[in-house]
Amino acid sequence: MTSPADQEDSSTRPRRRPGGRTSRTRTQVLDAIRAELAEREYDEITLDAVAARAGVHRATVYRRWRDVGGLLADVFEAAGDDDWQPRDTGSLLGDLAALNHESQTALTERPSLVAALFAASFRSAEAARAVRRLWEDRYTRCEVIVERAVRRGELAPGTDARQLVVAAAAPVYHQLVLVRAPVDPGLPDRAARTAVLAASAGAFAVPPGEGAEGTVDD
């Protein structure tokens, strides 16, 4: 059986529309889902409640967004973060720790759009696509962290940036998204430190001739 995350039917994807009535409807509905998210958990939100709150016919919401995951994906797209870049703290450890602290804040703030989108991605094809786009964008932007470390002499050329970033961030997401454990204030720093030690030992070095996406050379 195909899971929602594996369905790639483009008809489930929210589409940008021109201005006018459609634009106003989108604004009303997205404002309504934000308000719902501020008051209740993701699992408690329904399209009917969003439609009622927005003052929009339920058929309009179902036709355009299909499910709550589609709505959350559209909210995330509307928020935009085209200017986001990982912080430059002056060290690899500092950069990775800062990235982890930022992720932990995004996952635990109330309301947390990121946490809701991740939860929805297990049930909604559109939310799953939004999460994949988010990760791809973040991995690409975070390559600069490793580039800076190579220039500073902290890492050897040929370090796989994506593997390193994943290793540094994984414990935070494991604890908060998968295990749903209480927030551990020290985890972002510990996870970053472990990843730096592994990287310094060559754990993320790509053997010559193999190549890898996100590999940083001189």
Contacts in CASP RR format, 6 or more apart in sequence:
PFRMAT RR
TARGET T0000
AUTHOR 0000-0000-0000
METHOD contacts of the structure
MODEL  1
MTSPADQEDSSTRPRRRPGGRTSRTRTQVLDAIRAELAEREYDEITLDAV
AARAGVHRATVYRRWRDVGGLLADVFEAAGDDDWQPRDTGSLLGDLAALN
HESQTALTERPSLVAALFAASFRSAEAARAVRRLWEDRYTRCEVIVERAV
RRGELAPGTDARQLVVAAAAPVYHQLVLVRAPVDPGLPDRAARTAVLAAS
AGAFAVPPGEGAEGTVDD
4 122 0 8 1.000
4 123 0 8 1.000
4 124 0 8 1.000
4 125 0 8 1.000
4 128 0 8 1.000
5 121 0 8 1.000
5 122 0 8 1.000
5 125 0 8 1.000
5 128 0 8 1.000
6 125 0 8 1.000
7 125 0 8 1.000
8 125 0 8 1.000
8 129 0 8 1.000
9 125 0 8 1.000
12 66 0 8 1.000
12 70 0 8 1.000
12 125 0 8 1.000
12 126 0 8 1.000
13 126 0 8 1.000
13 129 0 8 1.000
14 64 0 8 1.000
14 65 0 8 1.000
14 70 0 8 1.000
14 73 0 8 1.000
14 74 0 8 1.000
14 77 0 8 1.000
14 126 0 8 1.000
15 64 0 8 1.000
17 23 0 8 1.000
17 26 0 8 1.000
25 54 0 8 1.000
25 56 0 8 1.000
25 60 0 8 1.000
26 74 0 8 1.000
28 54 0 8 1.000
28 55 0 8 1.000
28 56 0 8 1.000
29 50 0 8 1.000
29 51 0 8 1.000
29 54 0 8 1.000
29 56 0 8 1.000
29 61 0 8 1.000
29 65 0 8 1.000
29 71 0 8 1.000
30 71 0 8 1.000
30 74 0 8 1.000
30 75 0 8 1.000
30 78 0 8 1.000
31 54 0 8 1.000
32 50 0 8 1.000
32 51 0 8 1.000
32 53 0 8 1.000
32 54 0 8 1.000
32 55 0 8 1.000
32 56 0 8 1.000
33 45 0 8 1.000
33 50 0 8 1.000
33 68 0 8 1.000
33 71 0 8 1.000
33 72 0 8 1.000
33 75 0 8 1.000
34 75 0 8 1.000
34 111 0 8 1.000
35 53 0 8 1.000
36 45 0 8 1.000
36 49 0 8 1.000
36 50 0 8 1.000
36 53 0 8 1.000
37 45 0 8 1.000
37 72 0 8 1.000
37 111 0 8 1.000
37 113 0 8 1.000
37 116 0 8 1.000
38 110 0 8 1.000
38 111 0 8 1.000
42 68 0 8 1.000
42 72 0 8 1.000
42 115 0 8 1.000
42 116 0 8 1.000
42 119 0 8 1.000
42 120 0 8 1.000
43 119 0 8 1.000
45 68 0 8 1.000
46 68 0 8 1.000
47 58 0 8 1.000
47 61 0 8 1.000
47 62 0 8 1.000
47 65 0 8 1.000
47 67 0 8 1.000
47 68 0 8 1.000
47 71 0 8 1.000
48 58 0 8 1.000
50 61 0 8 1.000
50 68 0 8 1.000
50 71 0 8 1.000
51 57 0 8 1.000
51 58 0 8 1.000
51 60 0 8 1.000
51 61 0 8 1.000
52 58 0 8 1.000
54 61 0 8 1.000
61 71 0 8 1.000
65 71 0 8 1.000
65 74 0 8 1.000
65 126 0 8 1.000
66 124 0 8 1.000
66 126 0 8 1.000
67 120 0 8 1.000
67 123 0 8 1.000
67 124 0 8 1.000
67 126 0 8 1.000
68 120 0 8 1.000
68 124 0 8 1.000
69 117 0 8 1.000
69 120 0 8 1.000
69 121 0 8 1.000
69 123 0 8 1.000
69 124 0 8 1.000
69 126 0 8 1.000
69 127 0 8 1.000
70 120 0 8 1.000
70 124 0 8 1.000
70 126 0 8 1.000
70 127 0 8 1.000
70 130 0 8 1.000
72 113 0 8 1.000
72 116 0 8 1.000
72 117 0 8 1.000
72 120 0 8 1.000
72 124 0 8 1.000
72 127 0 8 1.000
72 130 0 8 1.000
73 117 0 8 1.000
73 120 0 8 1.000
73 124 0 8 1.000
73 126 0 8 1.000
73 127 0 8 1.000
73 129 0 8 1.000
73 130 0 8 1.000
75 113 0 8 1.000
76 113 0 8 1.000
76 114 0 8 1.000
76 117 0 8 1.000
76 130 0 8 1.000
76 134 0 8 1.000
77 130 0 8 1.000
79 113 0 8 1.000
84 141 0 8 1.000
85 141 0 8 1.000
85 144 0 8 1.000
86 95 0 8 1.000
86 98 0 8 1.000
86 99 0 8 1.000
86 141 0 8 1.000
86 142 0 8 1.000
86 144 0 8 1.000
86 145 0 8 1.000
87 95 0 8 1.000
87 98 0 8 1.000
87 99 0 8 1.000
87 102 0 8 1.000
88 95 0 8 1.000
88 148 0 8 1.000
89 95 0 8 1.000
89 97 0 8 1.000
89 98 0 8 1.000
90 148 0 8 1.000
90 152 0 8 1.000
91 149 0 8 1.000
91 152 0 8 1.000
91 154 0 8 1.000
92 145 0 8 1.000
92 146 0 8 1.000
92 148 0 8 1.000
92 149 0 8 1.000
92 152 0 8 1.000
92 154 0 8 1.000
92 155 0 8 1.000
92 196 0 8 1.000
92 199 0 8 1.000
93 192 0 8 1.000
93 193 0 8 1.000
93 196 0 8 1.000
94 192 0 8 1.000
95 145 0 8 1.000
95 148 0 8 1.000
95 149 0 8 1.000
96 145 0 8 1.000
96 164 0 8 1.000
96 165 0 8 1.000
96 168 0 8 1.000
96 191 0 8 1.000
96 192 0 8 1.000
96 195 0 8 1.000
96 196 0 8 1.000
97 188 0 8 1.000
97 189 0 8 1.000
97 192 0 8 1.000
97 193 0 8 1.000
99 142 0 8 1.000
99 145 0 8 1.000
99 165 0 8 1.000
99 168 0 8 1.000
99 169 0 8 1.000
99 192 0 8 1.000
100 168 0 8 1.000
100 169 0 8 1.000
100 172 0 8 1.000
100 187 0 8 1.000
100 188 0 8 1.000
100 189 0 8 1.000
100 191 0 8 1.000
100 192 0 8 1.000
101 188 0 8 1.000
101 189 0 8 1.000
103 169 0 8 1.000
103 172 0 8 1.000
103 173 0 8 1.000
103 188 0 8 1.000
104 172 0 8 1.000
104 176 0 8 1.000
104 183 0 8 1.000
104 187 0 8 1.000
104 188 0 8 1.000
106 112 0 8 1.000
106 114 0 8 1.000
106 115 0 8 1.000
107 114 0 8 1.000
107 115 0 8 1.000
107 118 0 8 1.000
107 172 0 8 1.000
107 173 0 8 1.000
107 176 0 8 1.000
107 177 0 8 1.000
108 115 0 8 1.000
108 176 0 8 1.000
108 183 0 8 1.000
115 176 0 8 1.000
115 177 0 8 1.000
117 127 0 8 1.000
117 130 0 8 1.000
117 131 0 8 1.000
117 134 0 8 1.000
118 131 0 8 1.000
118 177 0 8 1.000
120 127 0 8 1.000
121 127 0 8 1.000
121 128 0 8 1.000
121 130 0 8 1.000
121 131 0 8 1.000
122 128 0 8 1.000
138 165 0 8 1.000
139 161 0 8 1.000
139 162 0 8 1.000
139 165 0 8 1.000
139 166 0 8 1.000
139 214 0 8 1.000
142 161 0 8 1.000
142 165 0 8 1.000
143 161 0 8 1.000
143 162 0 8 1.000
143 165 0 8 1.000
143 214 0 8 1.000
143 216 0 8 1.000
145 161 0 8 1.000
145 164 0 8 1.000
145 165 0 8 1.000
146 155 0 8 1.000
146 159 0 8 1.000
146 161 0 8 1.000
146 164 0 8 1.000
146 165 0 8 1.000
146 216 0 8 1.000
147 161 0 8 1.000
147 216 0 8 1.000
149 155 0 8 1.000
149 159 0 8 1.000
150 156 0 8 1.000
150 157 0 8 1.000
150 158 0 8 1.000
150 159 0 8 1.000
150 216 0 8 1.000
150 217 0 8 1.000
150 218 0 8 1.000
154 200 0 8 1.000
155 199 0 8 1.000
155 200 0 8 1.000
155 216 0 8 1.000
156 202 0 8 1.000
156 205 0 8 1.000
157 216 0 8 1.000
157 217 0 8 1.000
157 218 0 8 1.000
158 205 0 8 1.000
158 206 0 8 1.000
158 215 0 8 1.000
158 216 0 8 1.000
158 217 0 8 1.000
159 199 0 8 1.000
159 202 0 8 1.000
159 204 0 8 1.000
159 205 0 8 1.000
159 206 0 8 1.000
159 215 0 8 1.000
159 216 0 8 1.000
160 204 0 8 1.000
160 205 0 8 1.000
160 206 0 8 1.000
160 212 0 8 1.000
160 214 0 8 1.000
160 215 0 8 1.000
160 216 0 8 1.000
161 214 0 8 1.000
161 215 0 8 1.000
161 216 0 8 1.000
162 212 0 8 1.000
162 213 0 8 1.000
162 214 0 8 1.000
163 204 0 8 1.000
163 212 0 8 1.000
164 195 0 8 1.000
164 199 0 8 1.000
164 204 0 8 1.000
167 194 0 8 1.000
167 195 0 8 1.000
167 198 0 8 1.000
167 199 0 8 1.000
167 203 0 8 1.000
167 204 0 8 1.000
168 191 0 8 1.000
168 192 0 8 1.000
168 194 0 8 1.000
168 195 0 8 1.000
168 196 0 8 1.000
169 191 0 8 1.000
170 191 0 8 1.000
171 187 0 8 1.000
171 190 0 8 1.000
171 191 0 8 1.000
171 194 0 8 1.000
172 187 0 8 1.000
172 188 0 8 1.000
172 191 0 8 1.000
175 181 0 8 1.000
175 184 0 8 1.000
175 187 0 8 1.000
176 183 0 8 1.000
198 204 0 8 1.000
206 212 0 8 1.000
206 215 0 8 1.000
END
